[in-house]
Amino acid sequence: MVTAPPASRVSAWLVRWRPILPLFVAEFVVWLGFGAFLPVLPLYLSGRGIDFATLGLIVAAWPAARLIAEPVFGWIADRTARKPLMIGALLVNALVIPLPLYVSGAAAFVALRAVAGLATAAYDPAARGFLVDATPADRQGEAFGLYGAAQMAGLLFGPAIGGVGASLIGDEAIVFWLAAVSSAAASLVIAVAVREGRRTHVATGIPAEGVAELPGSPLAVPGEISSAVGEAGGPARPAGRPAPRSLVNRLLIAAIVINAGGAFAQGTYEVIWSLFLTSLGASLNLVGATFATFAIPILVFSPIAGRRVDRRGGLTFIVVGTLMTAFSGVAYTLIADPRLALPLILVEATGFAVLFPALYAVVAAGSPTGRSSTAQGLFGAAGTIGFIVASLIAGQLAEIDIRLPFWMFVATTLTTLAIGLAIGAGRIRAIPTRSEPGRV
């Protein structure tokens, strides 16, 4: 067997993913700013006199707005052009992010976070729906693994850039402006580089694996129309995986339930993580380092896990990923030195790296033809519910003991995993894989 030289493999990879590479670049740029911004926000608000309980309310305003708006924007994104939605949402974020520097009071902070949540609700279903429709069904896991890796690449470098900027200028406000500029720059990337096809008839697609050797294939050139694409513009499904007729199906419901538990963990961390570490004596630099550390396993393992999901199915990855995050949540409560959080973060982030490509692949398999953004909106809304509840509960529990929120999210995550598996484990196991395209 002859192995292609590295340059040829890189060229083939770029050709295969060229239709959605601009989206990956935009995600990297956005998360570069978020990586600088997220560690500082809870500390900034706490320094402005905001207590734990009120901080939880402010954090919850962002997902609360998403909960209301994300299914609506998902429905809109399936019926109109997605590119303007993505651009407009990123520009709104760019305008809103620095405004906490110029207002005061809990009500103003809540309102600004809510507007940011509305903007994210417009962007995410459109972006993920575009990704689903531009990717063959047997490469969904890998596509979402790369998507997550692009985000985490930004999160990896964002804290360092924000820390250097704050040190040079002597003002932590620089991270708000960095996040705003990043969001605006991402909107420019999408405006210039993303090409959205007409979904009423056909869709552009990522070449399937191996088509580089098949010049006669209709997918041999990126962007060419595939006759296998469904009438509503979704990617062709392999034999044995017909599109669900309704959004009410076991695959989508199972993914929604499990996602609610995963988002519960995320909501807990957004409220208490920086404050938890500083209560153990961590410096701001160490807090930023934990965010960068979290990004590394996701950056490295998400694309690998996505490819494994496409070949072996997602059930094992969902179970193992959830258990790894739950283990880390328990372990955090047992440490006294904040530096010990770093190795535990590697375990937790690896769990998320294998969990979410599998979940997104399940959502894609459970999306009716032509309704991928709507399904993504519902999936995101379920996560938003978990995020909101966690934000509100974490702030209240932290007033009693800063470790209690960790125990709460562990119990919730394991419970939602059990419920999700009871609903859809058999259907998830039966999703055809790339190595076994005929399996049902």
Number of C-alpha atoms within 10 A of each C-alpha: 3 4 7 10 8 9 9 11 12 12 10 16 13 13 17 24 20 17 22 23 18 19 23 23 18 26 26 26 27 28 25 28 26 26 30 33 26 21 25 23 20 23 18 15 20 15 10 12 13 17 14 23 18 19 27 27 24 26 26 28 25 25 30 22 23 31 25 16 20 33 24 18 26 29 21 18 28 22 15 14 16 22 19 17 21 24 20 17 22 28 19 18 24 26 15 18 23 20 17 19 12 7 12 13 12 17 12 15 20 20 15 21 24 22 19 24 25 25 27 23 30 28 24 23 33 30 21 22 25 25 24 27 30 26 27 23 24 26 23 28 32 25 29 27 30 26 24 26 25 28 24 29 22 25 30 27 22 30 29 19 17 28 21 16 18 16 12 10 10 11 11 18 19 21 29 25 21 25 27 25 21 24 28 23 18 26 25 16 18 21 16 10 15 17 14 16 18 13 21 15 13 21 28 25 30 26 27 17 14 10 15 16 9 10 10 10 14 16 22 21 17 16 19 16 17 18 12 17 21 20 16 18 23 32 27 24 19 19 12 15 19 14 17 16 11 12 17 13 16 21 27 29 21 27 29 26 23 30 29 26 28 28 23 28 26 20 29 27 21 22 29 24 20 24 21 19 21 16 13 13 14 16 14 17 13 18 24 25 20 25 25 24 22 24 27 21 22 30 25 18 21 33 24 18 26 31 24 20 30 25 19 18 23 29 23 17 24 24 19 16 23 25 20 20 26 23 15 21 24 17 15 18 16 10 12 13 11 19 17 13 20 18 13 21 23 19 18 23 24 25 27 26 30 31 31 27 32 34 27 27 30 29 24 29 26 29 27 22 23 21 23 30 32 26 27 28 29 24 26 25 26 24 26 28 23 28 30 27 20 29 30 23 23 32 24 20 17 21 13 10 11 20 19 16 25 25 15 19 28 22 14 21 24 19 14 22 23 16 14 23 21 12 19 20 18 13 18 26 16 16 27 24 24 20 11 15 16 13 14 14
